[in-house]
Structure formats: C-alpha cells, structure tokens
Amino acid sequence: MKSFDPAEFNQNIRNNAREVIIDYQLIKPKERVAVGLSGGKDSILTLHILVELMEELDFELVAVL
C-alpha cells in the first residue's frame, strides 16, 4: 500500500473525485448541486471537495440540513 503524507492524501482524494465528476459528467456548468448533510464524515467530506471544485467546474452548491 502506498504511503501518503496528509496533504498528498487529501490532494489524491480531491483529484480522484474531480476525475469521476468530469469522466461521468456528473456536474454540468451552471448546474445547482445540493448536498444533504447528515453530520457524518462522508457528507462533510463531499461538501468540502465540492466547495473546492465549484469555481473550476462552474456550478452552484447548496447544503441541505
């Protein structure tokens, strides 16, 4: 198993998510994306990654509690 430092690990997760979103056209420009927040680590991580990708992929983000 490859060992990552924390910054490299975070960047790898972000890059993988970005590739999947682009490859499968999951988010289109000018689209509004809602993330349901349960308070768990998965929904928080998803929101964090999408916030980082908002400008690059040109979409609006809404968090739903």
Jmol script that loads the backbone (N, CA, C; Angstrom):
load data "model"
ATOM      1  N   MET A   1       0.831  -1.176   0.000  1.00  0.00           N
ATOM      2  CA  MET A   1       0.000   0.000   0.000  1.00  0.00           C
ATOM      3  C   MET A   1       0.877   1.240   0.000  1.00  0.00           C
ATOM      4  N   LYS A   2       0.517   2.207  -0.839  1.00  0.00           N
ATOM      5  CA  LYS A   2       1.290   3.440  -0.937  1.00  0.00           C
ATOM      6  C   LYS A   2       1.048   4.313   0.289  1.00  0.00           C
ATOM      7  N   SER A   3       2.125   4.892   0.805  1.00  0.00           N
ATOM      8  CA  SER A   3       2.023   5.766   1.970  1.00  0.00           C
ATOM      9  C   SER A   3       1.966   7.222   1.515  1.00  0.00           C
ATOM     10  N   PHE A   4       1.050   7.999   2.075  1.00  0.00           N
ATOM     11  CA  PHE A   4       0.895   9.415   1.738  1.00  0.00           C
ATOM     12  C   PHE A   4       1.121  10.264   2.975  1.00  0.00           C
ATOM     13  N   ASP A   5       1.653  11.455   2.762  1.00  0.00           N
ATOM     14  CA  ASP A   5       1.587  12.415   3.849  1.00  0.00           C
ATOM     15  C   ASP A   5       0.176  13.009   3.795  1.00  0.00           C
ATOM     16  N   PRO A   6      -0.311  13.641   4.865  1.00  0.00           N
ATOM     17  CA  PRO A   6      -1.696  14.111   4.899  1.00  0.00           C
ATOM     18  C   PRO A   6      -2.083  15.037   3.737  1.00  0.00           C
ATOM     19  N   ALA A   7      -1.227  15.963   3.372  1.00  0.00           N
ATOM     20  CA  ALA A   7      -1.542  16.879   2.269  1.00  0.00           C
ATOM     21  C   ALA A   7      -1.643  16.127   0.949  1.00  0.00           C
ATOM     22  N   GLU A   8      -0.741  15.189   0.722  1.00  0.00           N
ATOM     23  CA  GLU A   8      -0.754  14.390  -0.507  1.00  0.00           C
ATOM     24  C   GLU A   8      -2.000  13.504  -0.555  1.00  0.00           C
ATOM     25  N   PHE A   9      -2.375  12.938   0.584  1.00  0.00           N
ATOM     26  CA  PHE A   9      -3.570  12.106   0.660  1.00  0.00           C
ATOM     27  C   PHE A   9      -4.815  12.923   0.299  1.00  0.00           C
ATOM     28  N   ASN A  10      -4.946  14.114   0.890  1.00  0.00           N
ATOM     29  CA  ASN A  10      -6.090  14.982   0.615  1.00  0.00           C
ATOM     30  C   ASN A  10      -6.142  15.375  -0.854  1.00  0.00           C
ATOM     31  N   GLN A  11      -5.012  15.691  -1.431  1.00  0.00           N
ATOM     32  CA  GLN A  11      -4.962  16.063  -2.847  1.00  0.00           C
ATOM     33  C   GLN A  11      -5.353  14.887  -3.733  1.00  0.00           C
ATOM     34  N   ASN A  12      -4.937  13.705  -3.359  1.00  0.00           N
ATOM     35  CA  ASN A  12      -5.283  12.494  -4.121  1.00  0.00           C
ATOM     36  C   ASN A  12      -6.795  12.246  -4.100  1.00  0.00           C
ATOM     37  N   ILE A  13      -7.413  12.401  -2.939  1.00  0.00           N
ATOM     38  CA  ILE A  13      -8.871  12.239  -2.821  1.00  0.00           C
ATOM     39  C   ILE A  13      -9.576  13.266  -3.707  1.00  0.00           C
ATOM     40  N   ARG A  14      -9.139  14.519  -3.638  1.00  0.00           N
ATOM     41  CA  ARG A  14      -9.750  15.582  -4.438  1.00  0.00           C
ATOM     42  C   ARG A  14      -9.598  15.294  -5.927  1.00  0.00           C
ATOM     43  N   ASN A  15      -8.412  14.893  -6.351  1.00  0.00           N
ATOM     44  CA  ASN A  15      -8.170  14.608  -7.768  1.00  0.00           C
ATOM     45  C   ASN A  15      -9.026  13.442  -8.266  1.00  0.00           C
ATOM     46  N   ASN A  16      -9.150  12.404  -7.448  1.00  0.00           N
ATOM     47  CA  ASN A  16      -9.981  11.261  -7.839  1.00  0.00           C
ATOM     48  C   ASN A  16     -11.443  11.667  -7.975  1.00  0.00           C
ATOM     49  N   ALA A  17     -11.939  12.458  -7.039  1.00  0.00           N
ATOM     50  CA  ALA A  17     -13.326  12.930  -7.113  1.00  0.00           C
ATOM     51  C   ALA A  17     -13.527  13.788  -8.358  1.00  0.00           C
ATOM     52  N   ARG A  18     -12.589  14.670  -8.637  1.00  0.00           N
ATOM     53  CA  ARG A  18     -12.662  15.542  -9.819  1.00  0.00           C
ATOM     54  C   ARG A  18     -12.718  14.711 -11.096  1.00  0.00           C
ATOM     55  N   GLU A  19     -11.861  13.718 -11.195  1.00  0.00           N
ATOM     56  CA  GLU A  19     -11.833  12.864 -12.392  1.00  0.00           C
ATOM     57  C   GLU A  19     -13.155  12.136 -12.598  1.00  0.00           C
ATOM     58  N   VAL A  20     -13.733  11.600 -11.524  1.00  0.00           N
ATOM     59  CA  VAL A  20     -15.009  10.887 -11.636  1.00  0.00           C
ATOM     60  C   VAL A  20     -16.110  11.850 -12.076  1.00  0.00           C
ATOM     61  N   ILE A  21     -16.156  13.032 -11.477  1.00  0.00           N
ATOM     62  CA  ILE A  21     -17.179  14.025 -11.840  1.00  0.00           C
ATOM     63  C   ILE A  21     -17.069  14.396 -13.309  1.00  0.00           C
ATOM     64  N   ILE A  22     -15.864  14.607 -13.790  1.00  0.00           N
ATOM     65  CA  ILE A  22     -15.654  15.000 -15.190  1.00  0.00           C
ATOM     66  C   ILE A  22     -15.900  13.824 -16.127  1.00  0.00           C
ATOM     67  N   ASP A  23     -15.321  12.664 -15.837  1.00  0.00           N
ATOM     68  CA  ASP A  23     -15.450  11.498 -16.718  1.00  0.00           C
ATOM     69  C   ASP A  23     -16.897  11.071 -16.923  1.00  0.00           C
ATOM     70  N   TYR A  24     -17.690  11.138 -15.859  1.00  0.00           N
ATOM     71  CA  TYR A  24     -19.080  10.694 -15.940  1.00  0.00           C
ATOM     72  C   TYR A  24     -20.074  11.848 -16.093  1.00  0.00           C
ATOM     73  N   GLN A  25     -19.536  13.057 -16.293  1.00  0.00           N
ATOM     74  CA  GLN A  25     -20.351  14.260 -16.487  1.00  0.00           C
ATOM     75  C   GLN A  25     -21.426  14.373 -15.403  1.00  0.00           C
ATOM     76  N   LEU A  26     -21.012  14.214 -14.149  1.00  0.00           N
ATOM     77  CA  LEU A  26     -21.948  14.246 -13.039  1.00  0.00           C
ATOM     78  C   LEU A  26     -22.430  15.653 -12.723  1.00  0.00           C
ATOM     79  N   ILE A  27     -21.610  16.654 -13.027  1.00  0.00           N
ATOM     80  CA  ILE A  27     -21.986  18.047 -12.794  1.00  0.00           C
ATOM     81  C   ILE A  27     -21.712  18.825 -14.070  1.00  0.00           C
ATOM     82  N   LYS A  28     -22.734  19.511 -14.533  1.00  0.00           N
ATOM     83  CA  LYS A  28     -22.608  20.312 -15.757  1.00  0.00           C
ATOM     84  C   LYS A  28     -22.493  21.785 -15.385  1.00  0.00           C
ATOM     85  N   PRO A  29     -21.863  22.610 -16.237  1.00  0.00           N
ATOM     86  CA  PRO A  29     -21.731  24.041 -15.953  1.00  0.00           C
ATOM     87  C   PRO A  29     -23.090  24.690 -15.681  1.00  0.00           C
ATOM     88  N   LYS A  30     -23.089  25.612 -14.748  1.00  0.00           N
ATOM     89  CA  LYS A  30     -24.259  26.399 -14.337  1.00  0.00           C
ATOM     90  C   LYS A  30     -25.304  25.587 -13.581  1.00  0.00           C
ATOM     91  N   GLU A  31     -25.015  24.331 -13.275  1.00  0.00           N
ATOM     92  CA  GLU A  31     -25.950  23.477 -12.562  1.00  0.00           C
ATOM     93  C   GLU A  31     -25.938  23.819 -11.070  1.00  0.00           C
ATOM     94  N   ARG A  32     -27.043  23.549 -10.393  1.00  0.00           N
ATOM     95  CA  ARG A  32     -27.124  23.700  -8.942  1.00  0.00           C
ATOM     96  C   ARG A  32     -27.041  22.303  -8.337  1.00  0.00           C
ATOM     97  N   VAL A  33     -26.093  22.114  -7.415  1.00  0.00           N
ATOM     98  CA  VAL A  33     -25.869  20.817  -6.779  1.00  0.00           C
ATOM     99  C   VAL A  33     -26.210  20.943  -5.304  1.00  0.00           C
ATOM    100  N   ALA A  34     -27.044  20.039  -4.812  1.00  0.00           N
ATOM    101  CA  ALA A  34     -27.400  20.024  -3.392  1.00  0.00           C
ATOM    102  C   ALA A  34     -26.709  18.851  -2.714  1.00  0.00           C
ATOM    103  N   VAL A  35     -26.152  19.114  -1.545  1.00  0.00           N
ATOM    104  CA  VAL A  35     -25.525  18.064  -0.740  1.00  0.00           C
ATOM    105  C   VAL A  35     -26.309  17.960   0.563  1.00  0.00           C
ATOM    106  N   GLY A  36     -26.867  16.791   0.812  1.00  0.00           N
ATOM    107  CA  GLY A  36     -27.569  16.557   2.068  1.00  0.00           C
ATOM    108  C   GLY A  36     -26.562  16.270   3.167  1.00  0.00           C
ATOM    109  N   LEU A  37     -26.609  17.055   4.233  1.00  0.00           N
ATOM    110  CA  LEU A  37     -25.645  16.906   5.325  1.00  0.00           C
ATOM    111  C   LEU A  37     -26.265  16.148   6.494  1.00  0.00           C
ATOM    112  N   SER A  38     -25.690  15.015   6.786  1.00  0.00           N
ATOM    113  CA  SER A  38     -26.152  14.215   7.916  1.00  0.00           C
ATOM    114  C   SER A  38     -25.338  14.530   9.164  1.00  0.00           C
ATOM    115  N   GLY A  39     -24.222  15.208   8.971  1.00  0.00           N
ATOM    116  CA  GLY A  39     -23.311  15.470  10.078  1.00  0.00           C
ATOM    117  C   GLY A  39     -22.188  14.451  10.147  1.00  0.00           C
ATOM    118  N   GLY A  40     -22.262  13.437   9.300  1.00  0.00           N
ATOM    119  CA  GLY A  40     -21.219  12.410   9.269  1.00  0.00           C
ATOM    120  C   GLY A  40     -20.039  12.825   8.410  1.00  0.00           C
ATOM    121  N   LYS A  41     -18.991  12.063   8.505  1.00  0.00           N
ATOM    122  CA  LYS A  41     -17.756  12.408   7.797  1.00  0.00           C
ATOM    123  C   LYS A  41     -17.906  12.327   6.278  1.00  0.00           C
ATOM    124  N   ASP A  42     -18.744  11.430   5.771  1.00  0.00           N
ATOM    125  CA  ASP A  42     -18.893  11.302   4.320  1.00  0.00           C
ATOM    126  C   ASP A  42     -19.535  12.537   3.702  1.00  0.00           C
ATOM    127  N   SER A  43     -20.630  13.011   4.297  1.00  0.00           N
ATOM    128  CA  SER A  43     -21.298  14.183   3.722  1.00  0.00           C
ATOM    129  C   SER A  43     -20.458  15.445   3.899  1.00  0.00           C
ATOM    130  N   ILE A  44     -19.752  15.558   5.008  1.00  0.00           N
ATOM    131  CA  ILE A  44     -18.886  16.722   5.234  1.00  0.00           C
ATOM    132  C   ILE A  44     -17.729  16.720   4.232  1.00  0.00           C
ATOM    133  N   LEU A  45     -17.117  15.572   3.995  1.00  0.00           N
ATOM    134  CA  LEU A  45     -16.028  15.471   3.026  1.00  0.00           C
ATOM    135  C   LEU A  45     -16.520  15.788   1.617  1.00  0.00           C
ATOM    136  N   THR A  46     -17.701  15.274   1.267  1.00  0.00           N
ATOM    137  CA  THR A  46     -18.278  15.556  -0.052  1.00  0.00           C
ATOM    138  C   THR A  46     -18.480  17.057  -0.227  1.00  0.00           C
ATOM    139  N   LEU A  47     -19.055  17.709   0.775  1.00  0.00           N
ATOM    140  CA  LEU A  47     -19.257  19.156   0.711  1.00  0.00           C
ATOM    141  C   LEU A  47     -17.925  19.880   0.561  1.00  0.00           C
ATOM    142  N   HIS A  48     -16.947  19.505   1.333  1.00  0.00           N
ATOM    143  CA  HIS A  48     -15.627  20.151   1.284  1.00  0.00           C
ATOM    144  C   HIS A  48     -14.996  20.023  -0.105  1.00  0.00           C
ATOM    145  N   ILE A  49     -15.040  18.847  -0.675  1.00  0.00           N
ATOM    146  CA  ILE A  49     -14.465  18.631  -2.009  1.00  0.00           C
ATOM    147  C   ILE A  49     -15.209  19.454  -3.051  1.00  0.00           C
ATOM    148  N   LEU A  50     -16.532  19.462  -2.978  1.00  0.00           N
ATOM    149  CA  LEU A  50     -17.318  20.213  -3.961  1.00  0.00           C
ATOM    150  C   LEU A  50     -17.083  21.714  -3.839  1.00  0.00           C
ATOM    151  N   VAL A  51     -16.899  22.221  -2.622  1.00  0.00           N
ATOM    152  CA  VAL A  51     -16.579  23.643  -2.449  1.00  0.00           C
ATOM    153  C   VAL A  51     -15.284  23.968  -3.186  1.00  0.00           C
ATOM    154  N   GLU A  52     -14.302  23.101  -3.080  1.00  0.00           N
ATOM    155  CA  GLU A  52     -13.021  23.323  -3.759  1.00  0.00           C
ATOM    156  C   GLU A  52     -13.154  23.273  -5.285  1.00  0.00           C
ATOM    157  N   LEU A  53     -14.136  22.538  -5.797  1.00  0.00           N
ATOM    158  CA  LEU A  53     -14.294  22.365  -7.247  1.00  0.00           C
ATOM    159  C   LEU A  53     -15.300  23.337  -7.877  1.00  0.00           C
ATOM    160  N   MET A  54     -16.037  24.089  -7.055  1.00  0.00           N
ATOM    161  CA  MET A  54     -17.103  24.962  -7.557  1.00  0.00           C
ATOM    162  C   MET A  54     -16.640  25.916  -8.667  1.00  0.00           C
ATOM    163  N   GLU A  55     -15.589  26.651  -8.426  1.00  0.00           N
ATOM    164  CA  GLU A  55     -15.138  27.645  -9.404  1.00  0.00           C
ATOM    165  C   GLU A  55     -14.640  26.973 -10.682  1.00  0.00           C
ATOM    166  N   GLU A  56     -13.837  25.947 -10.524  1.00  0.00           N
ATOM    167  CA  GLU A  56     -13.266  25.259 -11.684  1.00  0.00           C
ATOM    168  C   GLU A  56     -14.343  24.650 -12.585  1.00  0.00           C
ATOM    169  N   LEU A  57     -15.344  24.017 -11.976  1.00  0.00           N
ATOM    170  CA  LEU A  57     -16.372  23.323 -12.753  1.00  0.00           C
ATOM    171  C   LEU A  57     -17.618  24.191 -12.977  1.00  0.00           C
ATOM    172  N   ASP A  58     -17.636  25.395 -12.446  1.00  0.00           N
ATOM    173  CA  ASP A  58     -18.687  26.389 -12.687  1.00  0.00           C
ATOM    174  C   ASP A  58     -20.082  25.892 -12.329  1.00  0.00           C
ATOM    175  N   PHE A  59     -20.285  25.588 -11.057  1.00  0.00           N
ATOM    176  CA  PHE A  59     -21.608  25.183 -10.592  1.00  0.00           C
ATOM    177  C   PHE A  59     -21.921  25.860  -9.268  1.00  0.00           C
ATOM    178  N   GLU A  60     -23.193  25.840  -8.904  1.00  0.00           N
ATOM    179  CA  GLU A  60     -23.651  26.401  -7.645  1.00  0.00           C
ATOM    180  C   GLU A  60     -23.838  25.257  -6.659  1.00  0.00           C
ATOM    181  N   LEU A  61     -23.549  25.514  -5.404  1.00  0.00           N
ATOM    182  CA  LEU A  61     -23.619  24.469  -4.383  1.00  0.00           C
ATOM    183  C   LEU A  61     -24.552  24.898  -3.260  1.00  0.00           C
ATOM    184  N   VAL A  62     -25.414  23.979  -2.849  1.00  0.00           N
ATOM    185  CA  VAL A  62     -26.350  24.221  -1.742  1.00  0.00           C
ATOM    186  C   VAL A  62     -26.221  23.079  -0.758  1.00  0.00           C
ATOM    187  N   ALA A  63     -26.071  23.415   0.518  1.00  0.00           N
ATOM    188  CA  ALA A  63     -26.018  22.405   1.573  1.00  0.00           C
ATOM    189  C   ALA A  63     -27.405  22.311   2.207  1.00  0.00           C
ATOM    190  N   VAL A  64     -27.904  21.097   2.341  1.00  0.00           N
ATOM    191  CA  VAL A  64     -29.233  20.855   2.907  1.00  0.00           C
ATOM    192  C   VAL A  64     -29.059  20.121   4.228  1.00  0.00           C
ATOM    193  N   LEU A  65     -29.629  20.689   5.289  1.00  0.00           N
ATOM    194  CA  LEU A  65     -29.527  20.076   6.616  1.00  0.00           C
ATOM    195  C   LEU A  65     -30.709  19.191   6.895  1.00  0.00           C
TER     196      LEU A  65
END
end "model"
wireframe off; spacefill off
backbone 0.3
color backbone group
